[in-house]
Amino acid sequence: MDRILPVSYVRAHLPSLVADLGRKKRGRVIITRNGRPSAVLVSPEEIETLEILADKRLMLSLLRAEEEERAGRLVEHEAVFR
């Protein structure tokens, strides 16, 4: 779940906010300045997910792999290394 917090609160509570994101592995802290979104604090897992989603070639490859799996066109890993 996203949390929306003013920059003054984030400044005062940064260590606990970072620890909280580290435990949850997901979520964001939207940091506001003068009531408007200014920055976002995210966990490493969240940024990794965003980077994967932004990579069109990787996403197409993942979609093709899921399609192959659904169709039953799988190769055992032993066959790959023969």
Residue pairs with C-beta under 8 A, 6 or more apart in sequence:
1 27
2 27
2 28
2 29
2 30
3 27
3 28
3 29
3 30
4 29
4 30
4 32
4 37
5 17
5 29
5 30
5 31
5 32
6 31
6 32
6 33
6 35
7 31
7 32
7 33
7 38
7 39
10 17
10 29
10 31
10 41
17 29
17 41
18 41
21 27
21 29
21 41
21 42
21 43
21 46
22 43
24 43
25 43
25 45
25 46
26 43
26 45
26 46
27 42
27 43
27 46
28 40
28 41
28 42
28 46
29 40
29 41
29 42
30 37
30 39
30 40
31 37
31 38
31 39
31 40
31 41
32 38
42 50
52 58
52 59
53 59
68 74
